[in-house]
């Protein structure tokens, strides 16, 4: 569980500030579909669909 204190604040320009809304639509789509595509490829390869 992450620590939550009231005095703790992240800087907006810091490395821990990451917002999907700041990315372009195509980059957001790529970030969403890339893990799904990798998972599908791994499952299909393990199931022997390629040979």
VOGU-3710 file (C-alpha; in Angstrom, 3 decimals, decimal comma):
1> xxxxxxxxxx> 0,000/0,000/0,000  1,333/3,385/-0,936  1,958/5,930/1,746  -0,459/8,833/1,849  0,441/11,923/3,790  -1,209/15,316/3,493  2,021/17,244/3,272  3,382/15,117/0,454  3,009/16,714/-2,959  4,406/15,831/-6,339
11> xxxxxxxxxx> 5,817/18,526/-8,560  3,972/18,827/-11,839  7,183/18,783/-13,865  8,724/15,921/-11,905  9,367/12,437/-13,270  6,545/10,925/-11,228  3,934/13,104/-12,925  2,513/11,086/-15,788  -0,810/11,860/-17,365  -2,336/9,919/-20,232
21> xxxxxxxxxx> -4,315/13,006/-21,163  -1,113/14,870/-21,986  -0,282/12,342/-24,690  -1,689/12,358/-28,180  -4,615/10,114/-29,027  -2,529/7,787/-31,184  0,082/7,387/-28,467  -2,621/6,641/-25,890  -4,120/4,056/-28,231  -0,710/2,478/-28,783
31> xxxxxxxxxx> -0,020/2,334/-25,050  -3,370/0,660/-24,492  -3,142/-1,882/-27,309  0,550/-2,817/-27,150  0,298/-4,945/-23,963  -2,848/-6,620/-25,291  -1,146/-7,412/-28,578  1,913/-8,805/-26,788  -0,305/-10,968/-24,595  -2,232/-12,252/-27,604
41> xxxxxxxxxx> 0,982/-13,103/-29,419  2,347/-14,949/-26,387  -0,869/-16,937/-25,929  -1,174/-17,801/-29,604  2,476/-18,917/-29,758  2,084/-21,030/-26,620  -1,102/-22,598/-27,982  0,755/-23,651/-31,127  -1,298/-21,633/-33,590  1,793/-20,680/-35,570
51> x> 2,861/-24,084/-36,693
//
